[in-house]
């Protein structure tokens, strides 16, 4: 594959990844408009994500099996276009019960057809020694595309007068993008020479074989704790405004830099550093330890206007650390010795374990704010994040030792 085709493939994958969750998570940005359009209670709005998350969890392992059976070139377009078609259906504003079915459809189509295929497809774009860089670039380009797409959605929402018409235009906008990108992926994504050479029984056997490997579950643990850490990142801006006394405007500006700009640059940088270290697992050990140190600093410093500059600096550092994690923690399968033929199975296990925090982190972090007033609530969150980072670091240490023993045994 030429360098141009490789990066064209990466761009298509990243563009699809940047938009494919927008419809399923549209309530996060357009909550009031969506609640009004569907006449839903707050509990019902919460159930939309619950139904989506449950179907995702059920589909991760079957998705890993499917992506080892069917070439990525065919799966990803189906996932993208299928999600887009569900978005066109949602834009008709059906009943709430139908909306739940659509949310379940999002979970199944995105996970079965796209998510594991995205991970395997990215892995196939680079040699084993360059996995950190290619996954870091995936996360960085994905962040840039998500930023551009989000501004487009806001434009159509405001242009159409907000409310139901604005929400419908946003849904149609994302649905159209997904269908177009699905066609582009089909046209430009190339099949890897190892794809399509196993039957259903062999693919299932590969899934079982990979699921029996403790090292794969340790790698999943790294994703689990890294994602749990990432889930707490959104509480930093509210702490700076509510506790440190930062203005809402400055908080929004810093939050935008944290959420978008750092993702674009930090994720590829982390991947490049990991490759130069010669071990993505070793890099994750150090970067998670750095995350724990930053959280400890957040807990220790006084929370007042006099230390707001320190608070902003720590938030930006912790965000950079987090995106370095995210840009790397799915890149470990080559280092684990999992072949490209079974990369889908490994992606299924990592995704199943790694995305479990969706079920509990929001409730856990929110309960800290309800239980402890003011700065104490936020510092409790950062304390939990510190524990998650340390646990992720421990998984990386144990995984490094397991791989070292495995290599020593192979040498005789």
C-alpha positions as CSV (number, residue, x, y, z in Angstrom):
1,X,0.0,0.0,0.0
2,X,1.4,3.4,-0.9
3,X,1.9,6.1,1.8
4,X,-0.9,8.2,0.2
5,X,-3.4,5.3,0.2
6,X,-2.4,4.4,3.8
7,X,-3.1,7.9,5.1
8,X,-6.2,8.2,3.0
9,X,-7.5,5.0,4.6
10,X,-6.6,6.4,8.0
11,X,-8.4,9.6,7.3
12,X,-11.6,7.8,6.2
13,X,-11.5,5.6,9.3
14,X,-10.9,8.6,11.6
15,X,-13.7,10.6,9.9
16,X,-16.1,7.7,10.4
17,X,-15.0,7.3,14.0
18,X,-15.5,11.0,14.7
19,X,-19.1,11.0,13.6
20,X,-20.4,7.5,14.3
21,X,-21.3,8.1,17.9
22,X,-22.8,11.6,17.4
23,X,-26.3,10.3,16.7
24,X,-26.4,7.8,19.6
25,X,-25.1,10.5,22.0
26,X,-26.9,13.5,20.5
27,X,-28.7,14.2,23.8
28,X,-25.3,15.1,25.4
29,X,-25.2,18.3,23.2
30,X,-28.9,18.9,22.4
31,X,-30.5,17.7,25.6
32,X,-33.3,20.2,25.9
33,X,-34.3,20.1,22.2
34,X,-34.4,16.3,22.2
35,X,-36.3,16.1,25.5
36,X,-38.9,18.5,24.1
37,X,-39.1,16.7,20.7
38,X,-39.8,13.3,22.3
39,X,-41.7,14.6,25.3
40,X,-39.3,12.5,27.5
41,X,-38.6,12.7,31.2
42,X,-35.1,13.0,32.5
43,X,-35.2,9.3,33.5
44,X,-36.2,8.4,29.9
45,X,-33.4,10.5,28.5
46,X,-31.0,8.6,30.7
47,X,-32.4,5.2,29.5
48,X,-31.4,6.1,26.0
49,X,-27.8,5.7,26.9
50,X,-28.5,2.6,29.0
51,X,-30.1,0.8,26.2
52,X,-27.3,1.8,23.8
53,X,-24.6,0.7,26.3
54,X,-26.3,-2.7,27.0
55,X,-26.5,-3.6,23.3
56,X,-22.9,-2.5,22.8
57,X,-21.7,-4.8,25.6
58,X,-23.5,-7.7,24.1
59,X,-22.0,-7.1,20.7
60,X,-18.3,-6.5,21.4
61,X,-17.2,-10.2,21.4
62,X,-19.5,-11.2,18.4
63,X,-18.1,-8.1,16.6
64,X,-14.5,-9.4,17.2
65,X,-15.5,-12.7,15.7
66,X,-17.2,-11.1,12.7
67,X,-14.2,-8.8,11.9
68,X,-11.9,-11.8,11.7
69,X,-14.4,-13.5,9.4
70,X,-15.3,-10.6,7.0
71,X,-12.8,-8.0,5.6
72,X,-12.8,-4.6,7.2
73,X,-13.5,-3.0,3.8
74,X,-17.0,-4.5,3.8
75,X,-17.9,-4.2,7.5
76,X,-17.1,-0.6,8.1
77,X,-19.2,0.8,5.3
78,X,-22.2,-1.3,6.5
79,X,-21.6,0.1,10.0
80,X,-21.4,3.7,8.8
81,X,-24.3,3.6,6.4
82,X,-26.4,1.5,8.8
83,X,-25.9,4.1,11.5
84,X,-26.8,6.8,9.0
85,X,-30.0,5.1,8.0
86,X,-31.0,4.8,11.6
87,X,-30.3,8.5,11.9
88,X,-32.7,9.3,9.1
89,X,-35.3,7.2,10.9
90,X,-34.7,9.0,14.2
91,X,-35.1,12.4,12.3
92,X,-38.8,11.5,11.7
93,X,-39.3,11.9,15.5
94,X,-41.0,8.5,16.1
95,X,-42.5,7.5,19.5
96,X,-40.2,7.1,22.5
97,X,-40.5,3.3,22.4
98,X,-39.3,3.3,18.8
99,X,-36.5,5.7,19.8
100,X,-35.3,3.0,22.3
101,X,-35.3,0.5,19.5
102,X,-33.2,2.9,17.4
103,X,-30.8,3.4,20.3
104,X,-30.4,-0.4,20.5
105,X,-29.9,-0.5,16.7
106,X,-27.1,2.1,17.1
107,X,-25.4,-0.1,19.7
108,X,-25.6,-3.2,17.6
109,X,-24.6,-1.7,14.2
110,X,-21.8,0.5,15.6
111,X,-20.3,-2.3,17.6
112,X,-20.8,-5.3,15.4
113,X,-19.9,-3.6,12.1
114,X,-17.6,-0.7,12.9
115,X,-15.9,-0.5,16.3
116,X,-13.7,-3.7,16.2
117,X,-13.3,-3.2,12.5
118,X,-11.9,0.3,13.2
119,X,-9.3,-1.1,15.6
120,X,-8.3,-4.0,13.3
121,X,-8.3,-1.7,10.2
122,X,-6.0,0.7,11.9
123,X,-3.7,-2.0,13.0
124,X,-3.3,-3.2,9.4
125,X,-2.2,0.2,8.3
126,X,1.2,0.0,10.0
127,X,4.0,-2.4,10.9
128,X,4.2,-3.8,14.4
129,X,6.9,-1.3,15.4
130,X,4.8,1.7,14.3
131,X,1.5,0.8,16.0
132,X,1.7,3.6,18.6
133,X,2.1,6.2,15.9
134,X,-0.8,4.9,13.8
135,X,-3.2,4.6,16.7
136,X,-2.1,8.0,18.0
137,X,-2.8,9.5,14.6
138,X,-6.2,7.8,14.6
139,X,-7.1,9.5,17.8
140,X,-5.7,12.8,16.8
141,X,-7.4,13.0,13.4
142,X,-10.6,11.7,14.9
143,X,-10.4,14.6,17.4
144,X,-9.9,17.1,14.6
145,X,-12.7,15.7,12.5
146,X,-15.1,15.5,15.5
147,X,-14.4,19.2,16.2
148,X,-15.1,20.3,12.7
149,X,-18.3,18.1,12.5
150,X,-19.5,19.4,15.8
151,X,-19.3,23.0,14.7
152,X,-21.2,22.0,11.5
153,X,-23.9,20.5,13.7
154,X,-24.2,23.7,15.8
155,X,-24.4,25.8,12.6
156,X,-27.4,23.8,11.2
157,X,-29.0,23.8,14.7
158,X,-28.9,27.6,14.9
159,X,-29.7,28.1,11.2
160,X,-32.9,26.1,11.4
161,X,-34.1,28.1,14.5
162,X,-33.1,25.6,17.1
163,X,-35.9,23.5,18.7
164,X,-37.3,20.5,16.8
165,X,-36.4,21.8,13.3
166,X,-32.8,22.5,14.4
167,X,-32.5,19.1,16.0
168,X,-33.9,17.4,12.9
169,X,-31.4,19.2,10.7
170,X,-28.5,18.1,13.0
171,X,-29.7,14.5,12.8
172,X,-30.0,14.7,9.0
173,X,-26.6,16.3,8.8
174,X,-24.8,13.5,10.7
175,X,-26.8,10.8,9.0
176,X,-25.7,12.2,5.6
177,X,-22.1,12.4,6.6
178,X,-22.1,8.8,7.8
179,X,-23.6,7.5,4.6
180,X,-21.1,9.5,2.5
181,X,-18.1,8.3,4.6
182,X,-19.4,4.8,4.3
183,X,-19.2,5.0,0.5
184,X,-15.7,6.5,0.7
185,X,-14.4,3.8,3.0
186,X,-15.8,1.1,0.6
187,X,-14.1,2.8,-2.3
188,X,-10.7,3.6,-0.8
189,X,-10.2,1.0,2.0
190,X,-7.9,-1.9,0.8
191,X,-8.2,-5.5,1.9
192,X,-5.2,-6.9,3.8
193,X,-3.7,-10.0,2.3
194,X,-4.6,-12.0,5.5
195,X,-8.3,-11.1,5.5
196,X,-11.0,-13.4,4.3
197,X,-9.0,-16.6,4.7
198,X,-10.7,-18.1,7.7
199,X,-14.2,-19.6,8.0
200,X,-16.8,-19.1,10.7
201,X,-15.5,-22.0,12.8
202,X,-11.9,-20.9,12.6
203,X,-12.8,-17.3,13.5
204,X,-14.8,-18.6,16.5
205,X,-11.8,-20.8,17.5
206,X,-9.6,-17.7,17.3
207,X,-11.9,-15.8,19.5
208,X,-11.9,-18.6,22.1
209,X,-8.1,-18.9,21.9
210,X,-7.6,-15.2,22.4
211,X,-10.1,-15.0,25.2
212,X,-8.0,-17.7,27.1
213,X,-4.9,-15.5,27.1
214,X,-4.3,-13.7,30.4
215,X,-2.1,-11.2,28.7
216,X,-5.1,-10.0,26.5
217,X,-7.2,-9.5,29.6
218,X,-4.4,-7.5,31.3
219,X,-4.3,-5.3,28.1
220,X,-8.0,-5.0,28.5
221,X,-7.5,-3.9,32.1
222,X,-5.2,-1.1,30.9
223,X,-8.0,0.1,28.6
224,X,-10.5,-0.3,31.5
225,X,-8.6,1.8,33.9
226,X,-7.5,4.3,31.3
227,X,-11.0,4.9,30.1
228,X,-12.2,5.2,33.7
229,X,-9.6,7.9,34.2
230,X,-10.7,9.6,31.0
231,X,-14.3,9.6,32.2
232,X,-13.4,11.9,35.1
233,X,-11.8,14.5,32.9
234,X,-15.0,16.4,32.4
235,X,-15.2,17.4,36.0
236,X,-12.1,19.5,35.9
237,X,-13.6,22.6,34.2
238,X,-16.5,22.7,36.7
239,X,-14.0,22.6,39.5
240,X,-12.1,25.5,38.1
241,X,-15.2,27.6,37.8
242,X,-17.1,26.5,40.9
243,X,-14.2,26.1,43.4
244,X,-11.2,28.0,42.1
245,X,-13.3,31.0,41.0
246,X,-12.5,31.0,37.3
247,X,-14.9,32.9,35.1
248,X,-17.4,30.9,33.1
249,X,-16.0,32.4,29.8
250,X,-12.4,31.5,30.6
251,X,-13.5,28.1,31.8
252,X,-15.3,27.4,28.5
253,X,-12.2,28.6,26.6
254,X,-9.8,26.4,28.6
255,X,-12.3,23.5,28.4
256,X,-12.4,23.8,24.6
257,X,-8.6,23.6,24.5
258,X,-8.6,20.7,26.8
259,X,-11.2,18.7,25.0
260,X,-10.3,19.4,21.4
261,X,-6.9,21.0,20.8
262,X,-4.9,18.7,23.1
263,X,-6.5,15.6,21.6
264,X,-5.3,16.6,18.1
265,X,-1.7,16.9,19.2
266,X,-1.2,14.8,22.4
267,X,-2.5,11.5,21.0
268,X,-0.1,11.3,18.0
269,X,2.7,12.5,20.2
270,X,2.1,9.8,22.7
271,X,2.0,7.1,20.0
272,X,5.3,8.4,18.5
273,X,7.0,8.3,21.9
274,X,5.7,4.8,22.6
275,X,7.1,3.5,19.3
276,X,10.5,5.1,20.0
277,X,10.5,3.5,23.5
278,X,10.0,0.1,21.7
279,X,7.1,-0.9,23.8
280,X,3.6,0.5,24.0
281,X,3.0,-1.4,27.2
282,X,6.0,0.2,28.9
283,X,4.9,3.7,27.7
284,X,1.4,3.1,29.2
285,X,3.0,2.2,32.5
286,X,4.8,5.5,32.7
287,X,2.0,7.7,31.3
288,X,-0.5,6.2,33.8
289,X,1.9,6.8,36.6
290,X,2.2,10.4,35.4
291,X,-1.6,10.6,35.5
292,X,-1.6,9.5,39.1
293,X,1.0,12.1,40.0
294,X,-1.1,14.9,38.4
295,X,-4.2,13.8,40.3
296,X,-2.2,13.8,43.6
297,X,-1.1,17.3,42.9
298,X,-4.7,18.4,42.2
299,X,-5.7,17.0,45.6
300,X,-2.9,18.7,47.5
301,X,-3.0,22.2,46.1
302,X,-5.3,24.8,47.8
303,X,-8.5,25.5,45.9
304,X,-8.8,29.3,45.6
305,X,-8.3,32.1,43.1
306,X,-4.7,32.4,44.1
307,X,-3.9,29.0,42.7
308,X,-6.1,29.1,39.6
309,X,-3.1,29.3,37.2
310,X,-1.7,26.1,38.8
311,X,-5.1,24.4,38.5
312,X,-5.3,25.3,34.8
313,X,-1.8,24.0,34.2
314,X,-2.6,20.7,36.0
315,X,-5.8,20.3,34.0
316,X,-4.0,20.8,30.7
317,X,-1.2,18.4,31.7
318,X,-3.7,15.8,32.9
319,X,-5.7,16.2,29.6
320,X,-2.5,15.7,27.6
321,X,-1.6,12.6,29.6
322,X,-5.1,11.2,29.1
323,X,-5.1,11.7,25.3
324,X,-1.7,10.0,25.2
325,X,-3.3,7.0,27.0
326,X,-6.3,7.0,24.6
327,X,-4.0,7.2,21.6
328,X,-2.1,4.2,22.7
329,X,-4.1,1.7,24.7
330,X,-5.6,-0.1,21.7
331,X,-2.2,-0.4,20.0
332,X,-0.9,-3.2,22.2
333,X,-2.2,-6.3,20.3
334,X,0.9,-6.5,18.0
335,X,3.2,-6.4,21.0
336,X,1.1,-9.1,22.6
337,X,1.9,-11.4,19.7
338,X,-1.7,-11.6,18.5
339,X,-1.6,-12.0,14.7
340,X,-3.5,-9.8,12.3
341,X,-5.8,-12.8,11.6
342,X,-7.0,-12.8,15.2
343,X,-6.7,-9.0,15.7
344,X,-10.5,-8.7,15.7
345,X,-10.9,-11.2,18.5
346,X,-8.4,-9.3,20.6
347,X,-10.1,-6.0,19.8
348,X,-13.4,-7.6,20.9
349,X,-12.0,-8.6,24.3
350,X,-10.2,-5.2,24.8
351,X,-13.4,-3.3,23.9
352,X,-15.6,-5.5,26.1
353,X,-13.4,-5.0,29.2
354,X,-12.3,-1.5,28.3
355,X,-15.8,0.1,27.8
356,X,-17.4,-1.4,30.9
357,X,-16.8,1.9,32.9
358,X,-19.7,3.4,30.9
359,X,-22.0,1.5,33.2
360,X,-20.8,3.0,36.5
361,X,-18.3,5.9,36.3
362,X,-20.8,8.7,35.8
363,X,-22.8,7.5,38.7
364,X,-19.7,7.0,40.8
365,X,-18.2,10.4,40.1
366,X,-21.6,12.1,40.4
367,X,-22.2,10.5,43.8
368,X,-19.0,12.1,45.1
369,X,-20.3,15.6,44.3
370,X,-23.6,14.8,46.1
371,X,-21.8,13.3,49.1
372,X,-19.1,15.9,49.6
373,X,-19.7,19.7,49.3
374,X,-17.5,22.0,47.3
375,X,-13.8,21.2,46.7
376,X,-14.0,18.0,48.7
377,X,-16.3,16.4,46.1
378,X,-14.0,17.2,43.2
379,X,-11.0,16.1,45.2
380,X,-12.8,12.8,45.9
381,X,-13.2,12.3,42.2
382,X,-9.6,13.1,41.5
383,X,-8.6,10.6,44.3
384,X,-10.6,7.9,42.5
385,X,-9.0,8.8,39.2
386,X,-5.6,8.5,40.9
387,X,-6.5,5.0,42.0
388,X,-7.6,4.1,38.5
389,X,-4.4,5.3,37.0
390,X,-2.3,3.3,39.6
391,X,-4.4,0.2,38.8
392,X,-3.8,0.7,35.1
393,X,-0.1,1.1,35.8
394,X,-0.1,-2.1,37.8
395,X,-1.8,-3.9,34.8
396,X,1.0,-2.6,32.5
397,X,3.7,-3.8,34.9
398,X,2.1,-7.2,35.2
399,X,1.7,-7.4,31.4
400,X,5.3,-6.4,30.8
401,X,6.5,-9.1,33.1
402,X,4.2,-11.7,31.5
403,X,5.6,-10.7,28.0
404,X,9.2,-10.9,29.3
405,X,8.6,-14.4,30.7
406,X,7.0,-15.4,27.4
407,X,9.9,-14.2,25.4
408,X,12.4,-15.9,27.7
409,X,10.5,-19.2,27.4
410,X,10.5,-18.9,23.6
411,X,14.3,-18.4,23.6
412,X,14.6,-21.7,25.4
